[in-house]
Amino acid sequence: MPRFCLRPLCWVPSGAIRLVRLWLALPVAVYLLLPTRNYYWDGVAFAINVEKQLPPRDTLHPNHLIYTTANVWLYHAVLLIGVKTRALFLMQFVNSLLGGASVVLIYRALRHREVSMQAGIAGALAFGFAATWWRFATDANAYISSIFLVLCANDLLETKRNAVLAGVAHAGAMLFHELAFLFLPIALFRLKEPKKALAYGGSSLTPVGIAYVLAYRTVFGRFDASGLLGWVTAHSPDATFSYQPIRDFGLTLRGTLRLFFGGRLDQVKAEPFTIIGSTALAVCIAALALRWNRGRPRRFVAPPKDLLLWLAAYVAFLFFWMPQNTFYRLFYLAPLILIVCCAVRGARVDHFLPRLVCGALFLWNLVFLIYPQSRVQNVPLQFALAQHDRWPPGTPIAFHDFHPDLWTISYFNQQASWIGLDKLDLGRLERSLSDARGRGQPLWLESTAYEFISANPDGRRWLASHGVAGLLHFKDPRHEFRFYELR
C-alpha cells in the first residue's frame, strides 16, 4: 500500500520507503563497524578529563562549553546501569549515532528542496561518506554533535515548525561548539516575519548567554563583562587569523577537497581487503568515466539564496580563521551538498551516475582512509599497547609536560600510576621510588620529567645517586619517546 512521504507532496510505495531506510541506515552501520583507532588528540584529552571525575569548573571550555560536562554525565550514567566501558569508546559510539542521524537530516533537507528520492539518497550518502565527516563520525570530538543540532534547527525551520524549538536546537549546537553561531544569520534570513525572527533569536541566544555567564562564574568565581568576552573568544596560542589571500585561497580549495576525499597511500598495506577494495574502486571509476559524457547533467538551477548564504558565511570566516584546518570546514559540508544537489534537480541525469559517484567516494575513503585508520597504525597507540607487560599495575611513571602523544600513551596504560611533576619535589620522587622497590618495580621518568629534573643541580645529584638502569626509546621521523628506568 502506498505511503505519504516528505514534501514535495508525493505518494511513494511502502517498498520504496523501506529501501530508503536501508540506504540511510548504511552509514551508521559502517561507522559502528569501523571505529577509528587513529584518535584525534582532543578526543583523547576529552576522555581523560571525563574519567578523572573533575569538578564542574574544570570541565568547562569556552570553545565547546558543555561537551565535556555532557559526556561526564553520560559516562557516569552508563556506569551506573552496569555497562563498563571507556569514555573514549562511549564518545565514539555516540558520535557514530549522531553522524548517522545527520545523514537522515540531510536526506530530509534534500526532499524538502524538491530533490528526487534517488538524488536525495545519493546526496545523503555523499554527505555520510565524505572523508572528513566519516573520519570524525567515528571518533570523539565536539563537531559532530554541534553540526547534528544545527541540522535539527535547519529541519525545524524548513518544515516551518515552532521557531522557538528551532532556536533551542541551535542554542544546543552553539553550546557544543562556538562555530555553530554562524548559522544564526541564515536562520534569521529564512524567517521573514519579525515576530518569528525575534522568537528564534531569543530562544537561541538567551540560553547561550545565560550558560556562558553561569559558566564564567563557576570557573572564576566572579562576573566581569570584559573578562567574559575575553574568555568566550579565547583560543590556543597557535590559533590565529591569516591574512595571506593567495595562501588562504589555496588552503580553502585544498580543505574543501579534503572534506570529500582523504587518506594517504603510505597508510595502505597490501592485504586482501585493500586489494579487493582497490579493484572495486578502479572498476567504479572506469564505469564513471565511460558514462560521464552521456549521463552528466547539462542544465543547472540557481541554488537557493539561503543555502548560498549558509555556505558563504562559513567559507568567508574560515578563509581567514585557521584555513589549514580541514575539520572546521565540516560546518559547511551540509550546505555544499545541498547546493550541488539542488543545482541539478530536474535535470536529466543517467540514474547510474549518482550511484557511481557515491560508490567511488565510498570506496576511495574506505580503502585509503577509514580502513587503515581502523587498524592499530597510530604510532603512539602502538607504543602504548606494547608497554602493557612492561608497565604492570601500579608502575609509577613521572612526567613534567603532558604533551599530546603522552595523552594517548597514558590513556591506554591506565594500569600504571602517572605522576605529574609541576615542581621539583625530590622527596616525592624518593618516596615513589621506595614504594616501587617495595613492589619489585622500577620508577620510570618520561623524557620531559628527566629533562626537568636534570635542569636542576639538586636534581642532577639525585639522578646520579640512583643511576639509570635502562632506557625505553622509540624514534621515527615524526615521533620520539624516551622513558628512563630507575631501580
C-alpha positions in Angstrom: 0.0 0.0 0.0 1.4 3.4 -0.9 2.6 5.8 1.9 2.7 9.5 2.2 6.3 10.8 2.1 8.1 14.1 2.8 7.4 17.2 0.8 7.1 17.9 -2.0 3.8 16.1 -1.7 4.0 12.7 -3.4 2.8 9.1 -2.9 5.6 6.5 -2.6 5.2 2.7 -2.4 6.0 1.3 1.1 8.6 -0.9 -0.5 10.5 2.2 -1.7 10.2 3.7 1.8 11.9 0.5 3.2 14.6 0.8 0.6 15.2 4.4 1.6 15.5 3.4 5.2 18.0 0.7 4.4 20.2 3.1 2.4 20.1 5.7 5.1 21.0 3.1 7.8 24.1 2.1 5.9 26.4 5.0 7.1 25.7 4.4 10.8 26.2 0.7 10.4 29.6 1.3 8.7 30.6 3.9 11.4 29.9 1.4 14.2 31.7 -1.4 12.4 34.9 0.6 11.7 35.6 3.0 14.6 38.9 4.8 14.1 42.0 3.9 16.1 43.8 7.0 14.8 42.4 9.0 17.7 42.0 12.8 17.4 44.2 14.3 20.1 41.5 16.4 21.6 39.2 13.4 21.8 41.7 11.6 24.0 42.1 14.7 26.1 38.3 14.9 26.5 38.2 11.2 27.5 40.9 11.7 30.1 39.0 14.6 31.7 35.7 12.7 31.6 37.3 9.8 33.6 39.1 12.0 36.0 35.9 13.0 37.9 36.9 16.6 37.7 34.9 19.4 39.4 32.4 21.1 37.1 34.6 24.2 36.7 37.4 22.1 35.2 35.1 20.6 32.5 34.0 23.9 31.0 35.8 25.2 28.0 34.6 28.3 26.1 35.1 26.9 22.6 32.9 23.8 23.3 31.3 24.8 26.6 29.2 21.8 27.6 30.8 19.0 25.6 33.0 17.5 28.4 30.3 18.1 31.0 27.7 16.4 28.9 30.0 13.4 28.4 30.8 13.3 32.2 27.1 12.9 32.9 26.6 10.4 30.1 29.7 8.3 31.1 28.6 8.1 34.8 25.0 7.2 33.7 26.3 4.4 31.6 28.5 3.1 34.5 25.5 3.3 36.9 23.5 1.0 34.7 26.3 -1.5 34.8 27.9 -1.0 31.4 31.7 -1.0 31.8 33.4 1.0 29.1 36.0 3.7 28.5 34.9 7.3 27.9 36.7 7.5 24.6 34.8 4.5 23.2 31.5 5.8 24.5 32.1 9.2 22.8 32.9 7.4 19.6 29.7 5.4 19.8 27.6 8.5 20.4 29.2 10.4 17.6 28.5 7.5 15.2 24.8 7.5 16.1 24.6 11.3 15.7 26.6 11.1 12.5 24.1 8.6 11.1 21.2 10.7 12.3 22.7 13.7 10.5 22.7 11.7 7.2 18.9 11.3 7.6 18.5 15.0 8.2 20.4 15.7 5.0 18.0 13.5 3.1 15.0 15.2 4.7 16.5 18.6 3.7 17.0 17.5 0.1 13.5 16.2 -0.1 12.1 19.5 1.2 14.1 21.2 -1.6 12.2 19.1 -4.2 15.1 16.8 -4.9 14.0 13.4 -6.1 14.2 10.4 -3.8 17.1 8.8 -5.7 19.1 12.0 -5.8 18.2 12.6 -2.2 19.7 9.2 -1.2 22.8 9.9 -3.3 23.3 13.3 -1.7 22.8 12.0 1.8 25.2 9.1 1.2 27.8 11.5 -0.3 27.5 13.6 2.9 27.8 10.5 5.1 30.8 9.0 3.3 32.6 12.3 2.7 36.1 11.7 4.1 36.3 14.2 7.0 32.7 13.6 8.1 33.2 9.9 8.1 36.5 10.2 9.9 35.1 12.4 12.7 31.9 10.5 13.0 33.9 7.5 14.2 36.0 9.5 16.7 35.5 11.6 19.8 35.0 15.3 19.1 32.5 18.1 19.6 31.9 18.9 16.0 29.5 16.0 15.2 27.1 16.8 18.0 27.1 20.5 17.2 26.5 20.0 13.5 23.8 17.5 14.2 21.9 20.1 16.3 22.4 22.7 13.5 20.8 20.2 11.1 18.0 19.7 13.6 17.4 23.5 13.7 17.6 23.5 9.9 15.0 20.8 9.7 12.7 22.6 12.1 13.0 25.8 10.0 12.4 24.0 6.7 9.3 22.2 8.0 8.0 25.6 9.3 7.6 24.2 12.8 7.9 26.2 16.0 10.7 28.8 15.6 11.4 28.7 19.3 12.1 25.0 19.2 14.4 25.6 16.2 16.2 28.3 18.3 16.6 25.9 21.2 18.2 23.3 18.9 20.6 26.0 17.6 21.4 27.0 21.2 22.4 23.5 21.9 24.6 23.5 18.8 26.4 26.7 20.0 26.9 25.3 23.4 28.6 22.2 21.9 30.8 24.3 19.6 31.0 28.1 19.1 31.3 27.8 15.3 27.6 26.9 15.2 27.0 30.6 15.9 27.5 31.4 12.2 24.2 29.6 11.4 22.3 32.5 13.1 22.1 34.9 10.1 20.9 32.0 7.9 18.1 31.2 10.3 17.1 34.9 10.6 17.2 35.3 6.8 14.7 32.4 6.4 12.3 33.8 9.0 10.7 36.6 7.1 8.2 37.5 9.8 9.8 39.8 12.5 7.9 38.0 15.3 9.3 34.6 14.3 12.8 36.0 13.8 12.7 37.7 17.3 11.4 34.4 18.8 14.2 32.5 17.2 16.9 35.0 18.2 15.7 35.0 21.8 15.4 31.2 22.1 18.8 30.6 20.6 20.9 33.4 22.1 19.3 33.7 25.6 20.1 30.2 26.8 23.7 30.5 25.4 24.2 33.9 27.1 22.9 32.6 30.4 25.0 29.4 30.1 28.2 31.4 29.5 27.6 33.8 32.3 27.0 30.9 34.8 30.0 29.0 33.4 32.2 32.0 33.8 31.1 32.5 37.4 31.7 28.8 38.0 35.2 28.9 36.6 36.4 32.2 38.0 34.1 32.7 41.0 33.0 36.2 39.9 31.4 38.0 37.0 33.2 40.6 34.8 31.9 41.6 31.4 35.3 42.3 29.8 36.6 39.1 31.3 33.7 37.1 30.0 34.2 38.5 26.5 37.9 37.6 26.6 37.1 34.1 27.9 34.4 33.5 25.2 36.9 34.5 22.4 39.8 32.7 24.0 41.9 30.3 21.8 45.1 28.4 21.8 48.3 30.5 21.1 48.8 28.8 17.7 45.2 29.6 16.6 45.3 32.8 14.7 43.7 34.7 11.7 45.6 34.5 8.5 45.7 37.5 6.0 47.6 35.9 3.1 45.0 35.8 0.4 46.8 33.6 -2.1 47.9 31.1 0.5 44.4 31.1 2.2 42.7 30.6 -1.2 44.9 27.6 -1.9 44.2 26.2 1.6 40.5 26.8 1.2 40.4 24.8 -2.1 42.6 22.0 -0.6 40.5 21.9 2.6 37.2 21.7 0.7 38.6 18.8 -1.5 39.8 17.0 1.6 36.3 17.2 3.0 35.3 14.7 0.4 38.5 12.7 -0.3 41.1 11.7 2.3 43.8 9.2 3.1 47.4 8.6 2.4 49.0 6.0 0.2 51.7 5.2 2.8 49.0 4.0 5.2 47.7 1.4 2.8 49.0 -2.1 3.1 48.8 -4.9 0.5 46.3 -7.2 2.1 43.1 -9.0 0.8 40.6 -6.3 1.9 42.7 -3.5 0.4 43.3 -5.3 -2.9 39.6 -6.2 -3.3 38.6 -2.6 -2.4 41.1 -1.1 -4.8 39.9 -3.3 -7.6 36.3 -2.3 -7.0 37.3 1.3 -6.9 39.1 1.0 -10.3 36.1 -0.6 -11.8 33.8 2.1 -10.4 36.0 4.9 -11.7 36.2 3.3 -15.1 32.4 2.9 -15.3 32.0 6.5 -14.1 34.4 7.8 -16.9 32.5 5.8 -19.5 29.1 7.1 -18.5 30.1 10.6 -17.7 29.7 12.3 -21.1 26.4 10.6 -21.7 25.0 11.0 -18.2 26.3 14.2 -16.7 23.7 17.0 -16.1 23.6 19.7 -18.7 21.1 22.0 -17.1 21.6 23.7 -13.8 19.2 25.5 -11.5 20.3 28.5 -9.4 20.8 27.4 -5.8 18.6 28.8 -3.1 19.8 32.1 -1.6 19.7 30.8 2.0 22.0 27.9 1.1 24.4 30.2 -0.6 24.4 32.4 2.5 25.0 29.4 4.7 28.0 28.3 2.7 29.3 31.8 2.3 29.2 32.6 6.0 31.4 29.7 6.9 33.7 29.9 3.8 34.3 33.6 4.4 35.1 33.1 8.1 37.3 30.0 7.6 39.1 31.7 4.8 40.9 33.8 7.4 40.5 31.7 10.6 43.0 28.8 10.6 42.4 27.9 6.9 44.7 25.0 7.3 42.2 23.1 9.5 40.0 20.9 7.4 37.8 19.7 10.2 36.4 23.2 10.9 35.0 23.0 7.3 32.7 20.3 8.4 30.3 23.2 9.3 29.8 23.9 5.6 29.7 20.4 4.2 25.9 20.2 4.6 25.1 23.4 2.6 27.7 22.4 0.0 26.0 19.1 -0.6 22.6 20.7 -0.6 23.7 23.3 -3.1 25.1 20.8 -5.5 22.0 18.5 -5.4 19.6 21.5 -5.7 21.6 22.8 -8.7 21.0 19.6 -10.7 17.4 18.9 -9.6 15.1 18.5 -12.5 18.0 17.8 -15.0 18.0 14.6 -16.9 20.8 12.5 -15.4 21.8 8.9 -16.1 20.4 7.2 -13.0 23.6 5.2 -12.6 25.8 8.3 -12.4 24.9 9.4 -8.8 25.4 5.8 -7.7 28.8 5.6 -9.3 29.9 8.9 -7.8 28.8 7.7 -4.3 30.4 4.3 -4.9 33.7 5.9 -5.9 33.6 8.3 -2.9 32.8 5.4 -0.6 35.5 3.0 -1.9 38.2 5.7 -2.1 37.7 6.8 1.5 37.2 3.2 2.8 40.4 1.9 1.2 42.7 4.9 1.7 41.4 6.4 4.9 38.9 4.6 7.1 40.0 1.0 6.9 43.7 1.8 7.5 42.8 4.1 10.4 40.6 1.4 11.9 43.7 -0.7 12.4 46.3 0.0 15.1 48.6 2.0 12.9 48.7 5.1 15.2 52.3 5.2 16.4 51.6 6.5 20.0 48.8 3.9 20.3 51.1 1.1 19.0 53.8 2.2 21.5 51.2 2.4 24.3 49.8 -1.1 23.7 53.3 -2.6 23.5 54.1 -1.4 27.1 51.3 -3.3 28.9 53.6 -6.1 30.1 56.5 -3.7 30.8 54.3 -1.5 33.0 52.3 -3.8 35.2 49.6 -2.3 37.5 50.9 0.3 39.9 54.1 1.1 38.0 54.9 4.8 38.8 55.7 6.9 35.7 56.6 10.6 36.2 56.2 13.3 33.6 56.5 17.1 33.5 54.9 18.1 30.2 51.6 16.3 29.5 52.0 16.5 25.7 49.5 15.1 23.1 51.5 11.9 22.5 51.6 11.2 26.2 47.8 11.7 26.3 47.4 8.5 24.2 50.2 6.6 25.9 48.8 7.2 29.4 45.2 6.7 28.4 45.9 3.2 27.1 48.1 2.4 30.1 45.5 3.0 32.7 47.1 0.4 35.0 50.2 2.5 35.5 50.4 5.2 38.1 51.0 8.5 36.3 52.7 11.2 38.4 52.7 14.8 37.2 55.7 17.0 38.2 54.6 20.6 38.1 57.5 21.4 40.5 60.7 19.7 41.5 59.9 17.6 44.6 62.7 15.2 45.2 61.1 13.9 48.4 58.0 12.8 46.5 60.2 11.1 43.8 62.2 9.3 46.5 59.0 8.1 48.2 57.7 6.9 44.8 60.9 5.1 44.1 60.9 3.5 47.5 57.3 2.3 47.2 58.1 0.9 43.7 61.1 -1.0 45.0 58.8 -2.5 47.7 56.7 -3.9 45.0 59.7 -5.1 42.9 59.1 -2.4 40.3 61.2 0.5 38.9 60.3 4.2 38.8 60.1 5.5 35.2 60.8 9.0 34.2 59.3 10.2 30.9 61.7 12.4 28.9 60.1 15.7 30.0 60.4 14.7 33.6 64.0 13.5 33.2 65.0 16.8 31.5 63.1 18.8 34.1 65.0 17.1 36.9 68.3 17.3 35.1 67.9 21.1 34.7 68.3 21.5 38.5 71.7 20.9 40.3 69.9 19.0 43.1 68.0 17.0 40.6 71.2 16.0 38.8 72.8 14.9 42.0 69.6 12.9 42.8 69.7 11.2 39.4 73.5 10.5 39.8 72.9 8.9 43.2 70.4 6.4 41.8 71.6 5.9 38.2 69.6 5.0 35.1 69.1 1.2 35.0 67.6 1.2 31.5 66.2 3.3 28.7 63.0 2.7 26.7 63.5 4.6 23.5 61.4 4.8 20.3 62.0 7.1 17.3 60.6 7.6 13.9 60.5 10.7 11.6 57.5 12.1 13.4 57.7 10.8 17.0 60.3 10.2 19.7 59.5 8.6 23.1 62.1 8.2 25.9 61.4 6.6 29.3 64.2 6.3 31.8 64.2 3.4 34.3 65.3 3.9 37.9 65.6 1.0 40.3 
